Amino acid sequence: MDNRKRTIIQSVAALIQNADFKGFFTGEIHTGATKGICVPGLNCYSCPGAVGACPLGSLQNSLSAYKFKFPYYVVGMLLFFGTLFGRLICGFFCPFGLLQDLLHKIPFPFKLKKFKADRYLRKLKYVILIVLVIILPICVKLTPFFCKYLCPSGTLSGILLSLGNTGLFKLFGSLFAWKACILGIVVLSAVIIARPFCKYICPLGAIYAPLNKVSLFKLSCDRSKCISCGRCAEVCDMCVDPTEDPNSPECIRCLSCVHECPVKALKAEGIKKKVEKAG
């Protein structure tokens, strides 16, 4: 699939998840029945247009509640999305992923693809998942650490909310300044590096990543057709070589490699294909 078609799908997905358009003008958060349903990607609950709940925020709120209850619903939804699609959700259905893709299209004198610390920084998202999303919310009640202290999507949502309700500006303090700096770093980094938040920070990506290996949606490489031209690895923004590991945990299934392969050695296998093989 070419990037133009993918951008259209990403945009439609973002609009559907933020369909309460009046919220952007009134500065009010949607509180309808759908707000109890988790969306698959990173889309802050506090976004003025959000009609669903962010799975990361829901997970932290459950874990940090005074009376602990295992978040069966949230974990179940994450496993459901992950075992069906893996990180295809990151590539097609995550609004914050779309924002990073658009930022990376901005012209800049140089773009970074690979650098020495890259492979070490990619482990950071797993540390953030374990520490900020799971351990600290369990230990400190009523404190969703990732949302409160780090999430740039939440900061952006706060800015959008305040544009419709200027009275909220009075509530911004040092914590907001800290998170605004993080958002600024992510935005500037996204211009230079493709999807830095997805690569290094996003705990939702860390949840979906290992499920790439077992999800019903998979990529496959027919080595008998492959001519080792390297085109697939060249177009991959996540720096994955799909001929070596077509279902790498780092792959966001953007399908650029499938589109660019000159001999059609790379293929996407969906749910329908799996059912046919099983039959």
Order of alpha helices (4+ residues) and beta strands (2+ residues): alpha-alpha-alpha-alpha-alpha-alpha-alpha-alpha-alpha-alpha-alpha-alpha-alpha-alpha-beta-alpha-alpha-beta-alpha
